[in-house]
Amino acid sequence: MPENAASAAERLHAVLTTLRTTLRTTLDTQISTAPSVREEHSHGEAMNASCLPAAVVFAESTEDVSAVLRACHAQRVPVVAFGAGTSVEGHVVPPEHAISLDLSRMTGILAVNAEDLDCRVQAGLTRQSLNAQIRDTGLFFPVDPGGEATLGGMCATRASGTAAVRYGTMKENVLGLTVVLATGEIIQTGGRVRKSSTGYDLTSLFVGSEGTLGIITEVQLKLHGRPEILSAAVCQFENLHDAVQTAMEIIQCGIPINRVELMDPVQMQASIQFSKLEGYRPLTTLFFEFAGAPAAVQEQVNATEALVEANNGLGFAWAESAEDRSRLWKARHDAFWAAKALDPQARVISTDCIVPISRLGTLIDGVYEDIKASGLRAPLLGHVGDGNFHTLIITEDTPEGHAQAWELDKKIVARALALEGSCSGEHGVGMGKLDFLETEHGAGALSVMRALKNTMDPHHILNPGKLLPTGPVYQG
Ligand SMILES: Cc1cc2nc3c(=O)[nH]c(=O)nc-3n(C[C@H](O)[C@H](O)[C@H](O)COP(=O)(O)OP(=O)(O)OC[C@H]3O[C@@H](n4cnc5c(N)ncnc54)[C@H](O)[C@@H]3O)c2cc1C
């Protein structure tokens, strides 16, 4: 074993010894070096990268997280926060001799302030569990990524979902945080108020920081009133441009639509098969949801129907019952698994581009050319109301297959960036998007980000190698 690897192993051993002796008596059930547990924490979804953590520590409180980071900071041992592991850009893949710090046991709801429409939760709670538990209050939390993600992980990736077009992303829905810094120090950011003009916005700094600046243990969230009625419809189009034009006009006209999602014919074919959607054809399809008081919903529906008609839509099919509606949205959330089912032996790699909505049609035209030239199958779907879409590149699960998919991804991202877009609307950077950051942000902005990282995590123990490519650091 090389000398530096031996010393890394010794430092890790020192951390585990410290944790076993200084933490709570239940800690034995909180530290695992079992191969199966390490394997579960060695990778996220979709990406090929993986590396076994040396140990997995299951935190049960903010104090546990603080103790782990104090020990790791002292011994320079890397720590990777792990929520549910649903991220898709290699975010949770640990470096060698690292600890994976699993927050999924921290599932408490600490406060629900129904009259102020906010709540405070522990970071390991999932949004599905939060919504089930606060159902009786008439409130809900709207950010809905497809996976069964934790709210801490969603903060860390600045996640969004189908409802972002109406309610915004995690960025707009987090009021404050409890964060454990690299040294183990615990801080509070933000608060309960809807706005404040004091100080630097540390909450926004941690939202989207992918576990590289601190570990989030509690989240203060905005809640929203459940709408009086919900109404969902599907409209198919012979031509993808007509569908994109319809979505664009809905947003430009200011129709407060709850969701508007696109599937192209290849994705629609996959979802019809996988989710047993009856009565639909493999055509470009828009899924709509309208919400509000009955009169307001009717107004939105009328305005949307007029736009659909003007853009050659083939008419609305309504999902009348709650069951039909949830079947439709489940089919949308299961789109990744539907694409995977097209070839169960293959790997599915999701791209995630966003452009100003008026450029979406131009981008998709170019992406189709790239898909055709690649010879790969790549269903396309998107949160089209935000200008954000994914291609699910289906490729052979071999190094050559991955390289081919990566080439296609690079071309798609280059097109989005050339149209003043971003290489990720919602999935984040992790390891997968590192190469694009300089083009997107510029060298100067990246050097400031590196200076921030160095200040907050001087020994680079927090999720090293993610979010920031190496390079010059702003010196002032
Ligand atoms: C089928 C499918 C559909 C998806 N659809 C969407 C979608 O529509 N929109 C979307 O945004 N994403 C989507 N995703 C991606 C994924 O669900 C999100 O990135 C999600 O926010 C990750 O949450 P998690 O709890 O699984 O975090 P993890 O995967 O466990 O972690 C993600 C990152 O956050 C860090 N982290 C985790 N917890 C904490 C914490 N408490 N404090 C600090 N850092 C932490 C980790 O170190 C890592 O860098 C989808 C994924 C799948 C598999």
The ligand as a Gaussian input file, in Angstrom:
#p B3LYP/6-31G(d) Opt

LIG

0 1
 C      -36.149000       8.871000     -11.604000
 C      -35.550000      10.160000     -11.148000
 C      -36.200000      11.345000     -11.426000
 C      -35.656000      12.555000     -11.005000
 N      -36.333000      13.712000     -11.280000
 C      -35.826000      14.883000     -10.838000
 C      -36.531000      16.114000     -11.083000
 O      -37.591000      16.140000     -11.703000
 N      -36.003000      17.258000     -10.592000
 C      -34.819000      17.279000      -9.892000
 O      -34.399000      18.351000      -9.449000
 N      -34.127000      16.132000      -9.673000
 C      -34.592000      14.959000     -10.109000
 N      -33.903000      13.800000      -9.865000
 C      -32.602000      13.854000      -9.174000
 C      -32.662000      13.720000      -7.634000
 O      -33.866000      13.137000      -7.193000
 C      -32.425000      15.084000      -6.964000
 O      -31.129000      15.541000      -7.294000
 C      -32.596000      15.078000      -5.442000
 O      -32.645000      16.424000      -5.005000
 C      -31.496000      14.339000      -4.684000
 O      -31.920000      14.144000      -3.340000
 P      -31.331000      12.961000      -2.457000
 O      -31.933000      13.038000      -1.108000
 O      -31.453000      11.668000      -3.157000
 O      -29.814000      13.429000      -2.370000
 P      -28.448000      12.567000      -2.603000
 O      -28.495000      11.963000      -3.926000
 O      -28.332000      11.652000      -1.434000
 O      -27.407000      13.717000      -2.506000
 C      -27.332000      14.708000      -3.499000
 C      -26.233000      15.719000      -3.150000
 O      -26.595000      16.452000      -2.005000
 C      -25.672000      16.241000      -0.934000
 N      -26.490000      16.135000       0.262000
 C      -27.461000      15.213000       0.534000
 N      -28.024000      15.495000       1.712000
 C      -27.389000      16.598000       2.200000
 C      -27.515000      17.375000       3.377000
 N      -28.414000      17.081000       4.306000
 N      -26.698000      18.440000       3.535000
 C      -25.781000      18.771000       2.592000
 N      -25.615000      18.074000       1.471000
 C      -26.415000      17.004000       1.274000
 C      -24.908000      15.004000      -1.301000
 O      -23.598000      15.004000      -0.748000
 C      -24.893000      15.094000      -2.802000
 O      -23.877000      15.986000      -3.211000
 C      -34.426000      12.576000     -10.286000
 C      -33.774000      11.374000     -10.008000
 C      -34.318000      10.172000     -10.443000
 C      -33.578000       8.911000     -10.112000

